[in-house]
């Protein structure tokens, strides 16, 4: 199960939606419990991804000295959501 979540995170999805059927089939969770675990997985993966990439600089945004200046995270997209 851990490898499934890691694979989904590397692909860019948090794996929450695909986790529900796996929890239902393999671990015999109820629908309510599987959805709750899936939602928690999405929240935790999102927070960890944000923390891990917060200090990463954007390679195309440079300052006057030619060093990367902007953050790689696109905040405009978050504001729209």
C-alpha positions in Angstrom: 0.0 0.0 0.0 2.8 2.4 0.8 4.4 1.8 -2.6 1.1 2.5 -4.3 0.9 5.9 -2.5 4.5 6.7 -3.3 3.9 5.9 -6.9 0.9 8.2 -7.0 2.8 11.0 -5.4 5.6 10.7 -7.8 3.1 10.8 -10.7 1.7 14.0 -9.4 -1.6 12.7 -7.9 -2.0 12.2 -4.2 -3.4 8.7 -4.7 -6.6 9.3 -2.7 -9.1 8.5 -5.4 -7.4 5.3 -6.4 -6.9 4.3 -2.7 -10.6 3.8 -2.0 -11.1 0.6 -4.1 -7.9 -0.8 -2.7 -8.9 -0.2 0.9 -12.3 -1.7 0.2 -11.0 -4.8 -1.6 -7.7 -5.6 0.3 -8.5 -4.4 3.8 -12.3 -4.8 3.7 -13.0 -1.3 5.0 -16.5 0.2 4.8 -17.1 2.9 2.2 -17.3 5.5 5.0 -13.9 4.5 6.5 -12.2 4.1 3.1 -13.3 7.7 2.0 -12.1 9.1 5.4 -8.7 7.5 5.1 -8.5 8.6 1.4 -9.3 12.2 2.4 -6.7 12.2 5.1 -4.1 10.8 2.7 -4.8 13.6 0.2 -4.5 16.3 2.9 -1.2 14.8 4.4 0.4 14.3 1.0 -0.5 17.9 0.0 1.0 19.4 3.1 4.1 17.3 2.9 4.6 18.2 -0.8 4.2 21.9 0.0 6.7 21.7 2.8 9.2 19.8 0.6 9.0 22.2 -2.3 8.6 25.5 -0.5 12.2 26.5 -0.8 12.8 25.2 -4.3 13.6 28.0 -6.7 12.1 28.3 -10.2 14.9 27.9 -12.8 13.5 30.4 -15.3 12.7 33.2 -12.9 16.0 35.1 -12.3 17.0 38.2 -10.4 19.3 40.9 -11.7 22.4 38.9 -10.8 21.2 35.9 -12.8 20.4 33.7 -9.8 17.0 31.8 -9.6 14.6 34.1 -7.7 11.1 32.9 -7.9 9.5 30.0 -6.1 8.8 26.9 -8.1 5.3 26.7 -6.6 2.7 28.6 -8.5 0.5 30.5 -6.0 -1.8 32.0 -8.6 -3.2 28.6 -9.3 -3.9 28.1 -5.6 -5.6 31.4 -5.3 -7.9 30.5 -8.2 -8.9 27.2 -6.5 
